[in-house]
């Protein structure tokens, strides 16, 4: 019989991560801890088992990676965008070949159920396909000049080095949103993954390294640096990195945003979410409850788009509450590699403690725990998803807890009252309404409706397609990643005016003759 320990080592080796072999200048991986340098032990949240130890980067490592990126940019920016798209296409094909192994590694290291791990890799493949098409659509505009015999147009140029700071909950997908689009735009990337999930990052780097090598391209086009928060601070303060894209908590994002702003750099910030589903008196309850279940407990509540608040009209409140309370105890919790499991573990014991403290705090404020909220005794970081009757004004409800806690909130009257409750938090990422009433749906989507970057009708808050720009407002950061025209964030706009006459007229009719 193959043990879990043997399987994870087999997966690591399949993805090019071998015991006692240096992977890159920034990271060394061992099957067991045996390094004299600063290392981080990686424990699987599934069973608490030590699966690897990764050497953390030093400031000298950081300089090496940045210098390699600077040199690579000189080459990469001169390659025509469709040719850059071809490299991304090859990366997508390599991801297809390694989808099963990489998806399983995501599950082992992060803890999300295998279907979600495979889905995350599929999301990477999808963004590669999107970026390939985009490589032939980096359009500028032409404009009519007020001056005779002049032509005006705009074009877009790559920025240079894009720093990407990613979070543990989507250890590879969110990086790809940034990296693949930045790549076809002509930028090079330096990726600092979460120190909680470095193995998946190393695996992606190995996959990409093969593609770069086979095309005689410098490895610095896609750089990787595995380190703690000090590496992120260095990146945020580094003028050689004109754009930093950071995904994580609002607290972290404020630090990154402040540091980058001080040097007048650019940021894409995708931070905390406190997402709500509104269930009106006109909702299809079957759809609404199914969407609530996935939104609230999927990824064990560790998505930025997790449904954290359920705002229900008083006329259907008791039915919705009773059905959820009846369903929650039947949710299959356990090993995320088991196909029957719907709720896997939290990332670590710190997350478990945060879950417990949040429930304790909200109950002291007056919240009523309806179901769940226990820590399971099995090995690993497992908890039972909780539902709490609460008020939107509670301090705990106003904060994002990265765990499966759903706050149940009653509203009365018109849909505008529910929208006001939904908007009455500091975050503004994802939102949703369930209604079969057209007027309610349009009110929710109107300028005075949802204040979030994502607003859905009869779809839950969790999950997004790569074709749409992803991000939110208020303390969510305001950035946009992935689809639509978010590529413009990775480039600089230049306006060009060409005079093809022998005269030199000035704009606004100004005369300056001498």
The 8 nearest C-alpha neighbors of each residue, nearest first, counted from 0:
[[1, 2, 5, 3, 6, 4, 9, 7],
 [2, 0, 5, 6, 3, 4, 7, 9],
 [1, 3, 5, 4, 6, 0, 7, 8],
 [4, 2, 6, 5, 7, 1, 8, 48],
 [3, 5, 2, 7, 6, 8, 50, 48],
 [6, 4, 2, 8, 3, 7, 1, 9],
 [5, 7, 9, 3, 8, 4, 10, 2],
 [6, 8, 10, 9, 4, 5, 11, 3],
 [9, 7, 11, 5, 6, 10, 12, 4],
 [8, 10, 6, 12, 7, 11, 13, 5],
 [9, 11, 7, 13, 8, 12, 100, 6],
 [12, 10, 16, 8, 14, 9, 13, 7],
 [11, 13, 15, 16, 17, 9, 14, 10],
 [14, 12, 10, 15, 11, 9, 16, 100],
 [15, 13, 11, 12, 202, 16, 10, 205],
 [14, 16, 12, 13, 17, 205, 11, 202],
 [17, 15, 11, 12, 14, 22, 202, 18],
 [16, 18, 12, 20, 15, 19, 11, 28],
 [17, 19, 29, 30, 20, 28, 16, 12],
 [18, 20, 29, 28, 17, 21, 27, 30],
 [21, 19, 18, 17, 22, 27, 28, 29],
 [22, 20, 27, 23, 19, 26, 28, 24],
 [21, 23, 27, 26, 20, 16, 24, 28],
 [24, 22, 25, 26, 21, 27, 223, 201],
 [23, 25, 26, 60, 22, 21, 27, 64],
 [26, 24, 56, 23, 224, 60, 225, 55],
 [25, 27, 54, 23, 24, 22, 53, 225],
 [28, 26, 21, 54, 53, 22, 20, 29],
 [27, 29, 53, 52, 18, 19, 51, 26],
 [30, 28, 18, 19, 31, 52, 51, 32],
 [29, 31, 51, 18, 50, 52, 28, 32],
 [32, 30, 29, 51, 33, 52, 50, 49],
 [31, 33, 52, 34, 29, 30, 40, 51],
 [34, 32, 31, 35, 29, 52, 30, 36],
 [35, 33, 36, 32, 38, 37, 54, 29],
 [34, 36, 33, 37, 38, 32, 54, 55],
 [37, 35, 34, 38, 54, 55, 33, 56],
 [38, 36, 55, 54, 35, 39, 34, 56],
 [39, 37, 54, 53, 55, 36, 52, 40],
 [40, 38, 53, 52, 41, 54, 55, 37],
 [39, 41, 52, 51, 42, 53, 38, 49],
 [42, 40, 51, 52, 50, 49, 39, 43],
 [43, 41, 49, 48, 47, 50, 44, 40],
 [42, 44, 47, 108, 45, 48, 107, 46],
 [45, 43, 379, 47, 346, 46, 110, 380],
 [46, 44, 379, 43, 110, 334, 47, 344],
 [45, 47, 379, 378, 48, 44, 43, 380],
 [48, 46, 379, 43, 44, 42, 45, 378],
 [47, 49, 42, 46, 43, 50, 44, 45],
 [50, 48, 42, 41, 51, 43, 47, 40],
 [49, 51, 42, 41, 48, 30, 43, 4],
 [52, 50, 30, 41, 29, 31, 49, 40],
 [51, 53, 40, 29, 32, 39, 28, 41],
 [54, 52, 28, 39, 38, 27, 26, 55],
 [53, 55, 38, 27, 26, 37, 39, 56],
 [56, 54, 226, 38, 225, 37, 53, 26],
 [55, 57, 226, 25, 225, 60, 224, 54],
 [56, 58, 60, 59, 61, 55, 226, 25],
 [59, 57, 61, 60, 62, 56, 230, 233],
 [58, 60, 62, 57, 61, 63, 56, 64],
 [61, 59, 57, 63, 58, 62, 56, 25],
 [60, 62, 58, 64, 59, 63, 65, 57],
 [63, 61, 65, 59, 60, 64, 66, 58],
 [62, 64, 60, 66, 61, 65, 67, 59],
 [63, 65, 67, 61, 62, 66, 68, 60],
 [66, 64, 68, 62, 67, 63, 69, 61],
 [67, 65, 69, 63, 68, 64, 62, 70],
 [66, 68, 219, 64, 70, 65, 69, 71],
 [67, 69, 219, 65, 71, 66, 70, 72],
 [70, 68, 66, 72, 67, 71, 65, 73],
 [71, 69, 67, 72, 68, 73, 66, 74],
 [70, 72, 68, 219, 74, 73, 220, 69],
 [73, 71, 75, 69, 74, 70, 76, 187],
 [74, 72, 71, 70, 75, 76, 69, 77],
 [73, 75, 72, 71, 76, 77, 78, 70],
 [74, 76, 72, 78, 77, 73, 71, 185],
 [75, 77, 185, 78, 72, 74, 73, 186],
 [78, 76, 75, 74, 79, 73, 185, 72],
 [77, 79, 75, 76, 80, 82, 83, 74],
 [80, 78, 82, 81, 77, 83, 76, 185],
 [79, 81, 83, 134, 82, 183, 84, 78],
 [82, 80, 84, 134, 83, 79, 135, 85],
 [83, 81, 85, 84, 79, 80, 78, 86],
 [84, 82, 80, 86, 183, 85, 81, 79],
 [83, 85, 131, 81, 87, 82, 134, 86],
 [84, 86, 88, 82, 83, 87, 81, 89],
 [87, 85, 89, 83, 88, 84, 90, 82],
 [86, 88, 90, 84, 89, 85, 127, 91],
 [89, 87, 85, 91, 86, 90, 131, 84],
 [88, 90, 92, 86, 91, 87, 93, 85],
 [91, 89, 87, 93, 88, 92, 207, 94],
 [92, 90, 124, 94, 88, 89, 127, 93],
 [91, 93, 95, 89, 94, 90, 88, 96],
 [94, 92, 96, 90, 95, 91, 89, 97],
 [93, 95, 91, 97, 96, 92, 98, 90],
 [96, 94, 92, 98, 93, 97, 91, 124],
 [95, 97, 93, 94, 98, 92, 99, 91],
 [96, 98, 94, 95, 100, 99, 101, 93],
 [99, 97, 95, 101, 94, 100, 102, 96],
 [98, 100, 102, 101, 97, 103, 117, 96],
 [101, 99, 103, 102, 97, 98, 10, 104],
 [100, 102, 104, 98, 103, 99, 97, 105],
 [103, 101, 117, 116, 105, 99, 104, 100],
 [102, 104, 106, 100, 105, 101, 99, 107],
 [103, 105, 101, 107, 106, 102, 108, 100],
 [106, 104, 102, 108, 103, 116, 107, 109],
 [107, 105, 110, 103, 111, 104, 109, 116],
 [108, 106, 104, 105, 110, 43, 109, 103],
 [107, 109, 43, 105, 106, 110, 104, 196],
 [110, 108, 106, 105, 107, 111, 346, 196],
 [109, 111, 106, 44, 344, 107, 108, 45],
 [112, 110, 106, 298, 343, 109, 335, 115],
 [111, 113, 335, 115, 114, 343, 106, 336],
 [112, 114, 116, 115, 336, 106, 335, 117],
 [115, 113, 117, 116, 112, 118, 338, 111],
 [114, 116, 118, 113, 117, 112, 119, 111],
 [117, 115, 102, 113, 119, 118, 105, 114],
 [116, 118, 102, 114, 120, 119, 115, 113],
 [119, 117, 115, 121, 116, 120, 114, 122],
 [118, 120, 122, 116, 121, 117, 172, 115],
 [121, 119, 123, 117, 122, 118, 102, 98],
 [122, 120, 118, 124, 123, 119, 125, 117],
 [121, 123, 125, 119, 120, 124, 118, 172],
 [122, 124, 120, 126, 121, 172, 125, 175],
 [125, 123, 121, 91, 127, 122, 126, 128],
 [124, 126, 122, 128, 127, 123, 121, 129],
 [125, 127, 129, 123, 128, 124, 130, 122],
 [126, 128, 130, 124, 125, 129, 91, 87],
 [129, 127, 125, 131, 126, 130, 124, 132],
 [128, 130, 126, 127, 132, 131, 133, 125],
 [129, 131, 133, 127, 132, 180, 128, 126],
 [132, 130, 84, 128, 134, 133, 129, 88],
 [133, 131, 130, 134, 129, 135, 128, 136],
 [132, 134, 130, 136, 135, 131, 129, 137],
 [133, 135, 81, 80, 131, 84, 132, 183],
 [136, 134, 133, 81, 132, 137, 80, 131],
 [135, 137, 133, 138, 134, 132, 139, 81],
 [138, 136, 135, 134, 133, 139, 155, 184],
 [137, 139, 136, 140, 154, 155, 135, 153],
 [138, 140, 154, 153, 155, 137, 141, 152],
 [141, 139, 153, 152, 142, 138, 154, 151],
 [140, 142, 152, 151, 153, 143, 139, 150],
 [143, 141, 151, 152, 144, 140, 150, 153],
 [144, 142, 151, 145, 150, 141, 149, 152],
 [143, 145, 146, 149, 151, 150, 142, 147],
 [144, 146, 147, 143, 506, 149, 507, 508],
 [145, 147, 144, 149, 504, 148, 506, 505],
 [148, 146, 149, 145, 144, 504, 500, 498],
 [149, 147, 500, 499, 498, 146, 150, 144],
 [148, 150, 498, 147, 497, 146, 144, 499],
 [149, 151, 497, 496, 144, 143, 498, 152],
 [152, 150, 496, 142, 495, 141, 144, 143],
 [151, 153, 141, 495, 140, 142, 494, 496],
 [152, 154, 494, 139, 140, 493, 495, 141],
 [155, 153, 139, 493, 492, 494, 156, 152],
 [154, 156, 492, 491, 490, 493, 139, 157],
 [155, 157, 491, 490, 158, 492, 154, 493],
 [158, 156, 490, 185, 186, 184, 159, 491],
 [159, 157, 490, 491, 186, 489, 156, 241],
 [160, 158, 186, 157, 187, 72, 161, 241],
 [159, 161, 187, 240, 188, 186, 162, 241],
 [160, 162, 188, 242, 243, 240, 187, 189],
 [161, 163, 243, 189, 188, 190, 244, 242],
 [162, 164, 190, 244, 243, 245, 191, 189],
 [165, 163, 245, 191, 192, 246, 190, 244],
 [164, 166, 192, 246, 193, 245, 174, 163],
 [167, 165, 193, 247, 168, 246, 170, 169],
 [166, 168, 170, 193, 169, 196, 195, 109],
 [167, 169, 166, 170, 301, 302, 109, 298],
 [170, 168, 167, 171, 172, 173, 166, 119],
 [169, 171, 167, 168, 166, 196, 172, 199],
 [170, 172, 174, 169, 173, 175, 200, 199],
 [173, 171, 175, 123, 174, 119, 169, 122],
 [172, 174, 176, 175, 171, 169, 177, 165],
 [173, 175, 171, 172, 177, 176, 178, 165],
 [174, 176, 178, 172, 177, 173, 179, 123],
 [177, 175, 481, 173, 174, 178, 179, 126],
 [176, 178, 175, 174, 180, 179, 181, 480],
 [177, 179, 175, 181, 180, 182, 176, 174],
 [180, 178, 182, 181, 175, 177, 127, 176],
 [179, 181, 182, 130, 183, 178, 177, 486],
 [180, 182, 184, 178, 186, 179, 183, 489],
 [183, 181, 179, 186, 185, 184, 180, 178],
 [182, 184, 83, 185, 134, 84, 180, 181],
 [183, 185, 181, 182, 157, 186, 180, 80],
 [186, 184, 76, 157, 182, 183, 75, 181],
 [187, 185, 159, 182, 181, 157, 184, 160],
 [186, 188, 220, 160, 72, 221, 182, 161],
 [189, 187, 161, 221, 160, 222, 162, 220],
 [188, 190, 222, 162, 223, 163, 221, 161],
 [189, 191, 163, 223, 222, 162, 192, 224],
 [190, 192, 164, 224, 225, 163, 223, 165],
 [193, 191, 165, 164, 190, 197, 194, 225],
 [192, 194, 166, 195, 167, 196, 165, 197],
 [193, 195, 196, 197, 192, 227, 226, 225],
 [194, 196, 193, 167, 197, 41, 109, 108],
 [197, 195, 193, 194, 167, 198, 108, 170],
 [198, 196, 200, 199, 194, 192, 195, 201],
 [199, 197, 201, 200, 196, 202, 108, 104],
 [198, 200, 202, 201, 197, 203, 105, 196],
 [201, 199, 197, 203, 198, 202, 204, 192],
 [202, 200, 204, 198, 199, 203, 205, 197],
 [201, 203, 199, 205, 200, 204, 14, 198],
 [204, 202, 206, 200, 205, 201, 207, 199],
 [203, 205, 201, 207, 202, 206, 208, 200],
 [204, 206, 208, 202, 203, 207, 15, 201],
 [207, 205, 203, 204, 208, 209, 202, 93],
 [206, 208, 204, 210, 209, 205, 90, 203],
 [207, 209, 205, 211, 210, 206, 204, 212],
 [210, 208, 212, 207, 211, 206, 213, 205],
 [209, 211, 207, 213, 208, 212, 214, 90],
 [212, 210, 216, 208, 214, 209, 213, 215],
 [211, 213, 215, 209, 214, 210, 216, 208],
 [212, 214, 210, 211, 215, 209, 216, 208],
 [213, 215, 211, 212, 216, 210, 86, 209],
 [216, 214, 212, 213, 211, 217, 210, 218],
 [215, 217, 211, 214, 212, 218, 220, 213],
 [218, 216, 219, 71, 220, 211, 215, 212],
 [219, 217, 220, 221, 211, 208, 216, 222],
 [218, 220, 68, 67, 221, 71, 222, 217],
 [221, 219, 187, 218, 71, 68, 217, 188],
 [222, 220, 188, 219, 187, 189, 218, 223],
 [223, 221, 189, 219, 188, 190, 220, 64],
 [222, 224, 190, 189, 191, 225, 221, 25],
 [223, 225, 191, 25, 190, 226, 56, 61],
 [226, 224, 56, 55, 191, 25, 26, 192],
 [227, 225, 55, 56, 230, 224, 194, 228],
 [226, 228, 229, 230, 194, 231, 225, 55],
 [227, 229, 231, 230, 232, 226, 233, 194],
 [230, 228, 232, 231, 227, 233, 226, 234],
 [231, 229, 233, 232, 228, 226, 227, 234],
 [230, 232, 228, 234, 229, 233, 235, 164],
 [231, 233, 229, 235, 230, 234, 236, 228],
 [234, 232, 230, 236, 231, 235, 237, 229],
 [233, 235, 231, 237, 232, 236, 230, 162],
 [236, 234, 232, 259, 233, 237, 258, 255],
 [235, 237, 233, 234, 258, 259, 232, 238],
 [236, 238, 234, 239, 240, 235, 233, 241],
 [239, 237, 240, 241, 236, 262, 264, 235],
 [240, 238, 237, 241, 160, 65, 159, 69],
 [239, 241, 160, 238, 242, 237, 161, 162],
 [242, 240, 264, 265, 239, 238, 160, 158],
 [243, 241, 265, 161, 266, 240, 264, 162],
 [244, 242, 162, 266, 161, 163, 245, 267],
 [243, 245, 267, 163, 266, 268, 162, 164],
 [246, 244, 164, 268, 163, 165, 243, 267],
 [247, 245, 269, 165, 270, 166, 268, 164],
 [248, 246, 270, 166, 251, 245, 252, 249],
 [247, 249, 270, 271, 251, 250, 252, 246],
 [248, 250, 252, 270, 271, 251, 253, 474],
 [251, 249, 248, 253, 252, 254, 247, 270],
 [252, 250, 248, 254, 249, 253, 255, 247],
 [253, 251, 249, 255, 254, 250, 256, 248],
 [252, 254, 256, 250, 255, 251, 257, 249],
 [255, 253, 257, 251, 252, 256, 258, 250],
 [254, 256, 252, 258, 253, 257, 235, 259],
 [255, 257, 253, 259, 254, 258, 252, 260],
 [256, 258, 260, 254, 255, 259, 253, 261],
 [259, 257, 255, 261, 260, 256, 236, 235],
 [258, 260, 264, 256, 235, 261, 262, 257],
 [261, 259, 263, 257, 262, 258, 264, 256],
 [262, 260, 258, 259, 263, 257, 264, 236],
 [261, 263, 260, 264, 259, 238, 258, 236],
 [264, 262, 260, 261, 259, 265, 241, 238],
 [263, 265, 259, 241, 262, 260, 242, 266],
 [266, 264, 242, 241, 243, 259, 263, 260],
 [267, 265, 243, 242, 244, 268, 256, 264],
 [266, 268, 244, 478, 245, 243, 479, 269],
 [269, 267, 476, 478, 245, 244, 270, 266],
 [270, 268, 246, 476, 470, 475, 478, 245],
 [269, 271, 475, 247, 249, 248, 246, 476],
 [270, 272, 475, 248, 249, 303, 426, 399],
 [271, 273, 428, 303, 426, 274, 304, 475],
 [274, 272, 399, 426, 307, 275, 271, 427],
 [273, 275, 306, 429, 307, 430, 272, 308],
 [276, 274, 308, 430, 309, 306, 421, 307],
 [275, 277, 431, 309, 432, 430, 310, 278],
 [276, 278, 432, 310, 311, 433, 431, 309],
 [279, 277, 311, 433, 282, 432, 310, 312],
 [280, 278, 312, 281, 282, 434, 311, 277],
 [279, 281, 282, 312, 315, 314, 278, 434],
 [282, 280, 434, 279, 435, 436, 283, 433],
 [283, 281, 434, 433, 279, 284, 435, 280],
 [282, 284, 285, 286, 287, 434, 281, 433],
 [285, 283, 287, 286, 282, 288, 319, 278],
 [284, 286, 288, 287, 283, 289, 282, 290],
 [287, 285, 289, 284, 288, 283, 290, 457],
 [286, 288, 284, 290, 285, 289, 291, 433],
 [287, 289, 291, 290, 285, 286, 284, 292],
 [290, 288, 292, 286, 291, 287, 285, 293],
 [291, 289, 459, 287, 288, 293, 292, 294],
 [292, 290, 288, 294, 289, 293, 295, 287],
 [291, 293, 289, 295, 290, 294, 296, 288],
 [292, 294, 297, 290, 296, 295, 291, 289],
 [293, 295, 306, 291, 461, 305, 292, 297],
 [294, 296, 306, 292, 293, 305, 291, 300],
 [295, 297, 299, 300, 403, 293, 294, 292],
 [298, 296, 293, 299, 300, 294, 295, 342],
 [297, 299, 111, 300, 301, 296, 302, 342],
 [300, 298, 296, 297, 403, 301, 342, 343],
 [299, 301, 403, 402, 296, 298, 305, 297],
 [302, 300, 401, 298, 299, 402, 168, 303],
 [303, 301, 305, 304, 300, 298, 168, 401],
 [302, 304, 272, 305, 271, 301, 270, 428],
 [303, 305, 461, 302, 460, 429, 272, 274],
 [306, 304, 302, 294, 461, 295, 303, 300],
 [307, 305, 295, 294, 274, 275, 308, 460],
 [306, 308, 405, 274, 273, 305, 275, 406],
 [309, 307, 275, 406, 405, 306, 407, 274],
 [308, 310, 407, 276, 275, 408, 406, 277],
 [309, 311, 277, 408, 409, 276, 278, 308],
 [312, 310, 278, 409, 316, 277, 410, 279],
 [313, 311, 410, 279, 314, 411, 316, 280],
 [312, 314, 316, 411, 315, 410, 409, 311],
 [313, 315, 312, 316, 280, 317, 411, 311],
 [316, 314, 318, 313, 317, 312, 280, 319],
 [315, 317, 313, 319, 311, 318, 312, 314],
 [318, 316, 320, 319, 315, 321, 313, 314],
 [317, 319, 321, 315, 320, 316, 322, 323],
 [318, 320, 316, 322, 317, 321, 315, 323],
 [321, 319, 317, 323, 318, 322, 324, 316],
 [320, 322, 324, 318, 323, 319, 317, 325],
 [321, 323, 325, 319, 320, 324, 318, 326],
 [324, 322, 326, 320, 325, 321, 327, 319],
 [325, 323, 321, 322, 327, 326, 320, 370],
 [324, 326, 322, 323, 327, 321, 328, 329],
 [327, 325, 323, 329, 324, 328, 322, 330],
 [326, 328, 329, 330, 324, 325, 323, 384],
 [329, 327, 330, 326, 325, 371, 324, 370],
 [328, 330, 327, 326, 331, 325, 332, 324],
 [329, 331, 327, 328, 332, 341, 326, 342],
 [332, 330, 340, 341, 329, 342, 333, 339],
 [333, 331, 342, 340, 343, 330, 341, 334],
 [332, 334, 343, 340, 335, 342, 331, 344],
 [333, 335, 336, 337, 45, 343, 340, 332],
 [336, 334, 112, 343, 337, 340, 113, 333],
 [337, 335, 113, 334, 112, 338, 106, 340],
 [336, 338, 335, 339, 340, 334, 113, 333],
 [337, 339, 340, 336, 335, 113, 114, 112],
 [340, 338, 337, 341, 331, 335, 336, 332],
 [341, 339, 331, 337, 338, 332, 335, 342],
 [340, 342, 331, 332, 339, 343, 330, 112],
 [343, 341, 332, 299, 340, 331, 297, 333],
 [342, 344, 335, 333, 111, 112, 332, 299],
 [345, 343, 381, 380, 110, 44, 45, 346],
 [344, 346, 380, 347, 381, 350, 299, 351],
 [345, 347, 44, 109, 344, 110, 350, 380],
 [348, 346, 350, 349, 345, 380, 44, 351],
 [347, 349, 351, 350, 380, 352, 346, 345],
 [350, 348, 352, 351, 347, 353, 346, 354],
 [351, 349, 353, 348, 352, 347, 354, 345],
 [350, 352, 348, 354, 349, 353, 355, 380],
 [351, 353, 355, 349, 354, 350, 356, 348],
 [352, 354, 350, 356, 351, 355, 357, 349],
 [355, 353, 351, 357, 352, 356, 402, 350],
 [356, 354, 352, 358, 353, 357, 359, 351],
 [355, 357, 359, 353, 358, 354, 360, 352],
 [358, 356, 360, 354, 359, 355, 353, 361],
 [359, 357, 361, 355, 360, 356, 362, 354],
 [358, 360, 356, 362, 357, 361, 355, 363],
 [359, 361, 357, 363, 358, 362, 356, 364],
 [362, 360, 364, 358, 366, 363, 395, 359],
 [361, 363, 366, 365, 364, 359, 360, 367],
 [362, 364, 360, 361, 365, 359, 366, 358],
 [365, 363, 361, 362, 366, 360, 393, 394],
 [366, 364, 362, 363, 367, 361, 389, 393],
 [365, 367, 362, 389, 361, 388, 364, 387],
 [368, 366, 388, 387, 362, 369, 365, 389],
 [367, 369, 387, 370, 386, 366, 388, 362],
 [370, 368, 386, 387, 367, 324, 388, 371],
 [369, 371, 385, 386, 368, 324, 372, 327],
 [372, 370, 385, 383, 384, 373, 386, 369],
 [371, 373, 385, 383, 384, 370, 382, 374],
 [372, 374, 383, 382, 371, 375, 384, 355],
 [375, 373, 382, 381, 376, 383, 372, 351],
 [376, 374, 382, 381, 377, 373, 383, 380],
 [375, 377, 374, 378, 381, 379, 380, 382],
 [378, 376, 375, 379, 381, 380, 46, 333],
 [379, 377, 46, 47, 376, 380, 45, 381],
 [378, 380, 46, 45, 47, 44, 381, 377],
 [379, 381, 344, 345, 44, 347, 348, 351],
 [382, 380, 344, 375, 379, 345, 374, 343],
 [383, 381, 374, 375, 373, 384, 372, 380],
 [382, 384, 371, 372, 373, 385, 374, 381],
 [385, 383, 403, 371, 372, 404, 382, 296],
 [384, 386, 371, 372, 404, 370, 405, 403],
 [385, 387, 405, 370, 369, 404, 406, 368],
 [388, 386, 368, 406, 367, 369, 407, 389],
 [389, 387, 407, 367, 366, 406, 408, 368],
 [390, 388, 366, 408, 406, 407, 387, 391],
 [389, 391, 392, 393, 408, 388, 396, 366],
 [390, 392, 393, 396, 389, 420, 397, 408],
 [391, 393, 390, 394, 397, 396, 423, 395],
 [394, 392, 396, 395, 391, 390, 397, 364],
 [393, 395, 397, 396, 392, 398, 361, 364],
 [396, 394, 398, 397, 393, 361, 357, 360],
 [397, 395, 393, 398, 394, 391, 392, 406],
 [396, 398, 394, 395, 424, 393, 392, 391],
 [399, 397, 395, 396, 400, 394, 273, 424],
 [398, 400, 273, 401, 272, 271, 397, 396],
 [399, 401, 402, 398, 357, 354, 353, 404],
 [402, 400, 301, 300, 399, 403, 350, 302],
 [401, 403, 300, 400, 301, 404, 354, 299],
 [404, 402, 300, 384, 296, 299, 295, 385],
 [403, 405, 385, 402, 386, 384, 307, 406],
 [406, 404, 386, 307, 308, 385, 387, 295],
 [407, 405, 308, 387, 388, 389, 386, 307],
 [406, 408, 388, 309, 387, 389, 308, 310],
 [409, 407, 310, 389, 309, 390, 311, 388],
 [410, 408, 311, 310, 313, 312, 316, 407],
 [411, 409, 312, 313, 311, 417, 310, 408],
 [412, 410, 313, 312, 413, 409, 416, 417],
 [413, 411, 416, 414, 410, 312, 415, 313],
 [412, 414, 415, 416, 411, 417, 410, 439],
 [415, 413, 417, 416, 418, 439, 412, 279],
 [414, 416, 418, 413, 417, 419, 448, 442],
 [417, 415, 419, 414, 418, 413, 420, 412],
 [416, 418, 420, 414, 419, 415, 410, 421],
 [419, 417, 421, 415, 420, 416, 422, 414],
 [418, 420, 422, 416, 417, 421, 423, 415],
 [421, 419, 423, 417, 418, 422, 416, 391],
 [420, 422, 418, 419, 423, 275, 417, 424],
 [423, 421, 419, 420, 424, 418, 450, 449],
 [422, 424, 420, 421, 419, 425, 391, 392],
 [425, 423, 426, 422, 397, 421, 273, 427],
 [426, 424, 474, 473, 427, 423, 397, 273],
 [427, 425, 474, 475, 272, 473, 424, 273],
 [428, 426, 451, 472, 471, 473, 475, 450],
 [427, 429, 471, 451, 272, 452, 475, 453],
 [430, 428, 453, 274, 460, 451, 304, 454],
 [431, 429, 454, 275, 460, 274, 453, 276],
 [430, 432, 455, 276, 454, 460, 456, 459],
 [431, 433, 277, 456, 276, 457, 278, 434],
 [434, 432, 457, 278, 282, 456, 287, 277],
 [435, 433, 282, 281, 436, 279, 432, 440],
 [434, 436, 281, 282, 437, 283, 433, 440],
 [435, 437, 434, 439, 438, 281, 440, 282],
 [438, 436, 440, 439, 441, 435, 434, 442],
 [437, 439, 441, 440, 436, 442, 443, 435],
 [440, 438, 442, 436, 437, 441, 443, 414],
 [441, 439, 437, 443, 442, 438, 436, 444],
 [440, 442, 444, 438, 443, 439, 445, 437],
 [443, 441, 439, 445, 444, 440, 448, 438],
 [442, 444, 448, 440, 441, 449, 445, 439],
 [445, 443, 441, 448, 442, 449, 440, 446],
 [446, 444, 448, 442, 447, 443, 441, 449],
 [445, 447, 448, 444, 449, 450, 442, 443],
 [448, 446, 445, 449, 442, 443, 450, 444],
 [447, 449, 443, 445, 444, 446, 442, 450],
 [448, 450, 451, 443, 444, 418, 422, 454],
 [449, 451, 422, 427, 448, 452, 472, 447],
 [452, 450, 427, 428, 453, 449, 429, 471],
 [451, 453, 471, 428, 470, 472, 429, 427],
 [454, 452, 429, 451, 430, 428, 455, 471],
 [455, 453, 430, 431, 429, 451, 449, 452],
 [456, 454, 431, 458, 430, 432, 457, 453],
 [455, 457, 432, 458, 431, 433, 440, 454],
 [458, 456, 433, 432, 455, 434, 459, 431],
 [457, 459, 456, 455, 431, 290, 460, 433],
 [460, 458, 290, 461, 431, 294, 291, 457],
 [461, 459, 430, 429, 431, 304, 306, 294],
 [462, 460, 304, 294, 305, 459, 306, 463],
 [461, 463, 460, 304, 464, 459, 294, 305],
 [462, 464, 465, 461, 469, 467, 460, 466],
 [463, 465, 466, 467, 462, 122, 482, 469],
 [464, 466, 482, 467, 481, 126, 463, 125],
 [467, 465, 482, 464, 483, 468, 481, 129],
 [468, 466, 482, 483, 465, 464, 469, 481],
 [467, 469, 482, 483, 481, 480, 479, 485],
 [470, 468, 480, 479, 481, 467, 471, 482],
 [471, 469, 479, 478, 452, 269, 428, 477],
 [470, 472, 452, 428, 477, 475, 427, 451],
 [471, 473, 477, 427, 475, 476, 452, 451],
 [472, 474, 475, 426, 427, 476, 425, 477],
 [475, 473, 426, 476, 425, 249, 472, 427],
 [476, 474, 270, 271, 471, 472, 426, 473],
 [477, 475, 268, 474, 269, 478, 472, 270],
 [476, 478, 472, 471, 475, 470, 268, 473],
 [477, 479, 267, 268, 470, 476, 269, 471],
 [480, 478, 470, 469, 468, 485, 267, 477],
 [479, 481, 469, 468, 485, 176, 470, 482],
 [480, 482, 176, 468, 465, 469, 485, 177],
 [483, 481, 466, 467, 468, 465, 485, 484],
 [482, 484, 467, 468, 485, 466, 481, 486],
 [485, 483, 486, 487, 482, 468, 488, 481],
 [484, 486, 487, 483, 480, 488, 479, 482],
 [487, 485, 484, 488, 489, 180, 490, 181],
 [486, 488, 485, 490, 489, 484, 491, 155],
 [489, 487, 486, 490, 485, 491, 267, 479],
 [490, 488, 487, 486, 181, 158, 157, 184],
 [491, 489, 157, 158, 487, 156, 488, 155],
 [490, 492, 156, 155, 158, 157, 493, 489],
 [491, 493, 155, 154, 490, 156, 494, 153],
 [492, 494, 154, 153, 155, 495, 491, 156],
 [495, 493, 153, 152, 154, 492, 496, 151],
 [496, 494, 152, 151, 153, 493, 497, 154],
 [495, 497, 151, 150, 152, 498, 149, 494],
 [496, 498, 150, 149, 499, 151, 495, 148],
 [497, 499, 149, 500, 148, 150, 496, 503],
 [498, 500, 148, 149, 497, 501, 150, 502],
 [501, 499, 502, 148, 498, 149, 503, 147],
 [500, 502, 503, 499, 498, 148, 504, 147],
 [501, 503, 500, 504, 498, 499, 148, 147],
 [504, 502, 505, 501, 500, 498, 146, 147],
 [503, 505, 502, 146, 506, 508, 147, 510],
 [506, 504, 509, 508, 503, 507, 510, 146],
 [505, 507, 508, 509, 146, 504, 145, 144],
 [506, 508, 509, 505, 145, 146, 510, 504],
 [507, 509, 506, 505, 510, 504, 146, 145],
 [508, 510, 507, 505, 506, 511, 504, 512],
 [511, 509, 512, 508, 505, 504, 507, 506],
 [510, 512, 509, 513, 505, 504, 508, 503],
 [513, 511, 510, 509, 503, 504, 505, 502],
 [512, 511, 510, 503, 509, 504, 505, 502]]
